[in-house]
């Protein structure tokens, strides 16, 4: 008997994602100047206001307001009509230094023995359902909202009424053996201008204007957005489409709902497939294993599946605060392993193959670089790894023998992004499991 599974994604203009992007932009700005920055930055957004708080320990000097406004502008909140725009919103900053009680557990004389920044468990997941080794429902949902943003920013004539806030949800129908069969339902809600004006002030005229807008938006989404996001062979005449199902979505963004860093952790990871340990990512430097170990667990799961050990993998790792070595590492193959080993034996091999101490993870993926801003929308997992030269604001400390002073300058640096998505352990895993 078939069954259904649903996942959602939200656009970069969603209030919670605005908060995530601001937090990660501040993190990147600090890491660019001081790679050893310790950052736990939280952001709250609402009508006309951004509040930035949390704990940082850094040598960097960052104009927080400038970073906040530039991030909001890049997302697309640049009109008074939105009731939240980059130029006029208030920005309140309440950052303070990190607790020394946490620092003493994280710092270590031997860097490789750097302790975990907190206790907790993290999960990584991978599946053969899509080329990016991600669950299909989430992958399609991400593609829908990314395509909406791309049209809004780069092809505005196609759908000139689009505003930044949007959500998508996809339901996949699976066969009894867990194989994706078809897209059962697509839900897209996109914020829009009031681009059809009512003929008069009557309720009937307003209802007719709303109907015309909805008809146009539905037609455009199905014709222009869906075909670029979902393969045609996964759609059929029975696929259900709910486009702006409330009928109207003019008021959105932080004016419609408040946003907070870390409220979209399922969107950020696997759309409800696998598991989640509960820790958010954005605004946290890599000493926080909530982030770095979750990336490392995804890396293991993806390489395991790509190597052919299993068609599906869930990797759990857990830490104690201040302790470098994980307290546990477990691999669940959901009975889909292609090697003559049980999950405990597979876990034992993986535990020997991957160094999961926090410092080793940071070095393996280059997590002291300012690479996190791009992760804060459209998922931290399932992205293409790539290298790119970027220009950074950096700071040098000069000592003339009498006093120290900072010298700020612009430098170009080659950075690698989404390094945890690399398939660089496939050959090692094949060798460890005797696969060709």
NORPE-V54706 format. One line per field, one symbol per residue. phi: phi as a letter, one per 30 degrees, with the letter a starting at -180 (. if undefined). psi: psi as a letter, one per 30 degrees, with the letter a starting at -180 (. if undefined). burial: I if it has 24 or more other ideal C-beta (glycine too) atoms within 12 Angstrom, else O. A space follows every 10 residues. Layout:
BEGIN
phi->???
psi->???
burial->???
END
This chain:
BEGIN
phi->.dbcbbbbbb ddddeddede ddddddeddd ddcbdcecbb ccbbbaeibb ccbkbbbacd cbdeeddddd dddddkdbbd ediabddcdd bccbdbdddd ddeddddadc edcedddadk bbbbbaaddb edhbededed dedddddedd dddcbdddbd cdcddabbbb ccccdddicd caddbbcbbb dadddccdda dddddddddd dddddddedd dddcceddcb eddccbdcdc ccchddjabd daidddbdbb eicbddedcb ijdiabdjdd cdicddddde cddddddded eddddddjda dabbccbbbc eicddedabb ccchicdccd bdddddeddd dddcdcdedd deddcidcdd ccedddbijd cicddacadb cbdbbcccbc jcacbcccac bcbdccchdd cdccceddde ddcicc
psi->kllkkkllll lffkeeeeee eeeeeeeeee eeejfgkjki kkkkkajgkk kklakkjlfl jkjeeeeeee eeeeegigke ffgjleefkk jkkhkllkkf eeeffekkej efgklkflll klkkkllgel fghlkeeeee eeeeeeeeee eeefhffeif fklfklllkk kkkklfggkk eljekkkkjk kllifjkkfa gleeeeeeee eeeeeeeeee eeeeeeffek keffkaffkk kjkifffkie jaaffeklkk kgfhfeefcg gflblkffkl ekgklffjfe eefeeeeeee eeeeeffgel fkkkkkkllk kfkekkflkk kjggggkgli lleeeeeeee efekjgkeee eeeeghggli gfefffkgkf lglkklkkkl klklkkjkjg felklkjklk lkkjkkkhff fkhfgeeeee eeghl.
burial->OOOOIIIIII IIIIIIIIII IIIIIIIIII IIIIIIIIII IIIIIIIIII IIIIIIIIOI OIOIOOIIII IIIIIIIIOO OIIIIIOOIO IOIOIOOIOO OIOOIIIOOO OOOIIIIIII IIIIIIIIII OIIIIIIIII IIIIIIIIII IIOOOOOOIO IIIIIIIIII IIIIOOOOOI IIIIIIIIII IIIOIOOOOO OOOOOOOOII OIIIOIIIOI IIOIIIOOII OOOIIOOOIO IIIIOOOIII OIIIIIIIII IIIIIIIIII IIIIIIIOII IIIIIIIIII IIIIIIIIII IIIIIIIIII IIIIIIIIIO IIIIIIOIII IIIIOIIIIO OOIOOIIOII IOIIIIIIII IIOIIIIIII IIIIIIIIII IIIOIOOOOO OIIIIOOOOO OOOOOOOOOO OOOOIIIIII IIIOIIOOIO OIIOOO
END
